[in-house]
């Protein structure tokens, strides 16, 4: 996490505004992929937008209304970016969740097509926020699994990079976009979240990414279980203290407490 984002998360008071700042400027979940923006790009967006974040912190009603209907964490994360794209003077939003259907078959959907006023070009963005537990740190993807072990990082990355990002390059879709004058010249995969490692693990998939720990033992008493929607910045403690939950302590350390039989049930590598 950058120094600027850390400072903002300390100063901002409204949870949804904190989440917006985190959505914009938290680091990539993974590193080394050309289709993912550099972390510095996120920080540039935050620098230009920070005065607006303080305005929203004082009067967050418009942001709250925009996000309140989205209960699932992925939808909530996307709604934060959607608000930013509508609100930022740098971008003009052209399409959001635009389904591409041919002969009754859905080929996919664009998360965002937009015009970047600073770079003077159309761009296609795909977004996701994911939280994975690393079970085999020496593998390329560490056998990174979601709390549902069927959710695998390598599958998510393959789907987004090989199916979603190239959508505008399909011949019939590209022809339609070119005819409408909005064919994207650039593509970005904005994949954020947090990787949770076994205790004392020192082999990190993304050294600059956000991370926590996971284990089979309950956390110490200073940790508080978090509601799923608060997994971004940790602002809504849950009254339920049990395995399968994400925990946060006052020092900002994240921990996933997992049941002893995880991930054996339903896990096929």
Beta strands, then each sheet from edge to edge (+ up, - down):
strand 1: 91-102
strand 2: 105-116
strand 3: 121-134
strand 4: 144-145
strand 5: 186-198
strand 6: 211-215
strand 7: 223-225
strand 8: 245-249
strand 9: 254-257
sheet 1: 1+ 2- 3+ 4-
sheet 2: 1+ 2- 3+ 5+ 6+ 9+ 8- 7+
end
